[in-house]
Amino acid sequence: MQTTELGRTGRIVSVAGLGCGGSSRVGLGRGLAPSECARLVRLAIDNGVTLLDTAEAYGTEAIVGAAIEGIDPDHLTISTKSRYRDGSGVFPAERIVANLHASLRELKRESVDVFHVHAVRPADYAYVMDEIAPALEAQKAAGTIRHIGITETPPNDPRQVMMTRAVHDPVWEVVMLAFHLMHQLPRRLVFPTTQQNGVGTLIMFAVRSIFSRPERLRGAMDELAAKGAIAATFAESSDPLGALVEEAGAKSLTEFAYRYARHEAGADVVLFGTGDPAHVRQNIAAINAPPLPPATLEVIEGLFGHLTGVGLDLPDHMQRAPR
Ligand SMILES: NC(=O)c1ccc[n+]([C@@H]2O[C@H](COP(=O)([O-])OP(=O)(O)OC[C@H]3O[C@@H](n4cnc5c(N)ncnc54)[C@H](OP(=O)(O)O)[C@@H]3O)[C@@H](O)[C@H]2O)c1
C-alpha cells in the first residue's frame, strides 16, 4: 500500500481510504449484517488501508468501532462527520458537539482523528464558520478532535462554491470533495489552494454510480450529447469509454476511474465505497496502480474538462429525500 501525508496534519495515511457511506455503506446498503460489514472493514485494514471515513448519518460508526477494536489507534486515521442541519434548519453548535461525543462512543475512541462538518451548503457556510468552527476548535483544544475538516455536498453544490471558499480558511485542516474524470473542476478551483495551504484532501465520487453502473454512464452520455456538450458518437455507443479504458491498459472502467483520481496532483486519499469483498481488493490494487498514460489524460481533459455537474448523484437510500 502506498502512503502519503495528509496535508499539514502530518498524518501518514494510505492513498486508498475506505468510504463507509455512499450507496454501499460497507454492505449495509445491500443488506449485509453489521458483523459482515465489520469483516469487510477489517479486510480493508488487513490489506493496508489506514484511513477510514464514516459519519453519524451513515449508520456505520459502530461497525467501524467493532472492526478497529484492539488495533493501535496510532495505526489508523478515523474520519467521521456530523450533520449541521435538517429540513427545519441549522443546529446549534452544542448539538454538533453532542454528536461528536456520540461518535466517540460508537467508535470506542477517546478522540476522532478528523472530524468534519458534513455536506455544507454554500448558503450555510458563514453560519458554520461563525458558530460551529469555534466549538470544534474548543473540542480540539480539549483533545476530543485531532484535526477539523469540512465536506461539500456535490449534488447540491456542483460548482463547488462552498469548497472554493473553505480552502482559504485555516480552521479546516482536511477537506472532502468530489473529483472524477468527468468532474475536473477541482484542478482549477481547489487543488492549487489546498496544495499551497497544506490542506489534506479526501476524494469522494471517484467512481460513484456513473462509473460503476453502465446504464448511468450511458444515460449521462445521452444527455450530454443531446445538449451538444460532448460528441454525438458517445451517445451511440453501448460502451462509451471502452476504447479509452482498453488503450490505457486498464482492466475495467472502475479501475480506470480510480487510477485517474489517485494520480491527480493535490488528491491525497481516494476514498472507495463498497459492500463487496472482491471490490475491496480490486480497488486497493487500482488505487495503487500506475498513472494512466499521459496521452489518455490529455484526451480526458480535452473531451470532458469543460463539464460541470456530471455524475454527482445522491446515494440510493436518499434519492427521494434530497438534502
Ligand atoms: N458529503 C459527503 O461528505 C460525502 C458524500 C458522498 C460520499 N462521501 C464519502 O466518500 C466515500 C466514497 O464515495 P462512494 O461511496 O460513492 O464511493 P465510490 O468509490 O466513488 O463509488 C462506490 C460505488 O461503486 C461501486 N463499486 C466500487 N468498487 C467497484 C468495483 N471494483 N467494481 C464495480 N463497482 C464498484 C460500489 O458498489 P459495490 O458495493 O457493489 O462495490 C458503489 O456503488 C463514501 O463512502 C463516504 O465515505 C462523503
The ligand as an SDF file (V2000), in Angstrom:
LIG
                    3D

 48 52  0  0  0  0  0  0  0  0999 V2000
  -20.8570   14.8670    1.5430 N   0  0  0  0  0  0  0  0  0  0  0  0
  -20.0660   13.9250    1.9910 C   0  0  0  0  0  0  0  0  0  0  0  0
  -19.4100   14.1130    2.9940 O   0  0  0  0  0  0  0  0  0  0  0  0
  -19.9390   12.6260    1.2530 C   0  0  0  0  0  0  0  0  0  0  0  0
  -20.7670   12.3590    0.1630 C   0  0  0  0  0  0  0  0  0  0  0  0
  -20.5610   11.1830   -0.5350 C   0  0  0  0  0  0  0  0  0  0  0  0
  -19.5600   10.2990   -0.1640 C   0  0  0  0  0  0  0  0  0  0  0  0
  -18.7790   10.5620    0.9180 N   0  0  0  0  0  0  0  0  0  0  0  0
  -17.7010    9.6270    1.3440 C   0  0  0  0  0  0  0  0  0  0  0  0
  -16.9790    9.2260    0.2020 O   0  0  0  0  0  0  0  0  0  0  0  0
  -16.9690    7.8060    0.1520 C   0  0  0  0  0  0  0  0  0  0  0  0
  -16.7820    7.3420   -1.2750 C   0  0  0  0  0  0  0  0  0  0  0  0
  -17.9350    7.6410   -2.0840 O   0  0  0  0  0  0  0  0  0  0  0  0
  -18.7730    6.4840   -2.7420 P   0  0  0  0  0  0  0  0  0  0  0  0
  -19.2410    5.5950   -1.6480 O   0  0  0  0  0  0  0  0  0  0  0  0
  -19.7570    6.9740   -3.6900 O   0  0  0  0  0  0  0  0  0  0  0  0
  -17.6130    5.6600   -3.4440 O   0  0  0  0  0  0  0  0  0  0  0  0
  -17.0860    5.3790   -4.8900 P   0  0  0  0  0  0  0  0  0  0  0  0
  -15.9310    4.5280   -4.6060 O   0  0  0  0  0  0  0  0  0  0  0  0
  -16.8960    6.5990   -5.7160 O   0  0  0  0  0  0  0  0  0  0  0  0
  -18.2770    4.5330   -5.5930 O   0  0  0  0  0  0  0  0  0  0  0  0
  -18.7850    3.4190   -4.9700 C   0  0  0  0  0  0  0  0  0  0  0  0
  -19.7970    2.7030   -5.8950 C   0  0  0  0  0  0  0  0  0  0  0  0
  -19.1040    1.9680   -6.8810 O   0  0  0  0  0  0  0  0  0  0  0  0
  -19.3270    0.5520   -6.7150 C   0  0  0  0  0  0  0  0  0  0  0  0
  -18.0140   -0.1030   -6.8300 N   0  0  0  0  0  0  0  0  0  0  0  0
  -16.9410    0.0600   -6.0160 C   0  0  0  0  0  0  0  0  0  0  0  0
  -15.9080   -0.6880   -6.4480 N   0  0  0  0  0  0  0  0  0  0  0  0
  -16.3300   -1.3550   -7.5450 C   0  0  0  0  0  0  0  0  0  0  0  0
  -15.7070   -2.2740   -8.4140 C   0  0  0  0  0  0  0  0  0  0  0  0
  -14.4370   -2.6540   -8.2330 N   0  0  0  0  0  0  0  0  0  0  0  0
  -16.4320   -2.7580   -9.4540 N   0  0  0  0  0  0  0  0  0  0  0  0
  -17.7100   -2.3710   -9.6500 C   0  0  0  0  0  0  0  0  0  0  0  0
  -18.3570   -1.4940   -8.8510 N   0  0  0  0  0  0  0  0  0  0  0  0
  -17.6790   -0.9850   -7.7960 C   0  0  0  0  0  0  0  0  0  0  0  0
  -19.8980    0.3720   -5.3270 C   0  0  0  0  0  0  0  0  0  0  0  0
  -20.7920   -0.7250   -5.2850 O   0  0  0  0  0  0  0  0  0  0  0  0
  -20.3880   -2.1430   -4.6150 P   0  0  0  0  0  0  0  0  0  0  0  0
  -20.9000   -2.1070   -3.2170 O   0  0  0  0  0  0  0  0  0  0  0  0
  -21.1040   -3.1230   -5.4850 O   0  0  0  0  0  0  0  0  0  0  0  0
  -18.9110   -2.2980   -4.6840 O   0  0  0  0  0  0  0  0  0  0  0  0
  -20.6160    1.7130   -5.1140 C   0  0  0  0  0  0  0  0  0  0  0  0
  -21.9060    1.6790   -5.6600 O   0  0  0  0  0  0  0  0  0  0  0  0
  -18.2600    7.4030    0.8420 C   0  0  0  0  0  0  0  0  0  0  0  0
  -18.2840    6.0560    1.2050 O   0  0  0  0  0  0  0  0  0  0  0  0
  -18.2440    8.3530    2.0030 C   0  0  0  0  0  0  0  0  0  0  0  0
  -17.3510    7.8810    2.9950 O   0  0  0  0  0  0  0  0  0  0  0  0
  -18.9480   11.7150    1.6100 C   0  0  0  0  0  0  0  0  0  0  0  0
  1  2  1  0
  2  3  2  0
  2  4  1  0
  4  5  1  0
  4 48  2  0
  5  6  2  0
  6  7  1  0
  7  8  2  0
  8  9  1  0
  8 48  1  0
  9 10  1  0
  9 46  1  0
 10 11  1  0
 11 12  1  0
 11 44  1  0
 12 13  1  0
 13 14  1  0
 14 15  2  0
 14 16  1  0
 14 17  1  0
 17 18  1  0
 18 19  2  0
 18 20  1  0
 18 21  1  0
 21 22  1  0
 22 23  1  0
 23 24  1  0
 23 42  1  0
 24 25  1  0
 25 26  1  0
 25 36  1  0
 26 27  1  0
 26 35  1  0
 27 28  2  0
 28 29  1  0
 29 30  1  0
 29 35  2  0
 30 31  1  0
 30 32  2  0
 32 33  1  0
 33 34  2  0
 34 35  1  0
 36 37  1  0
 36 42  1  0
 37 38  1  0
 38 39  2  0
 38 40  1  0
 38 41  1  0
 42 43  1  0
 44 45  1  0
 44 46  1  0
 46 47  1  0
M  CHG  2   8   1  16  -1
M  END
$$$$
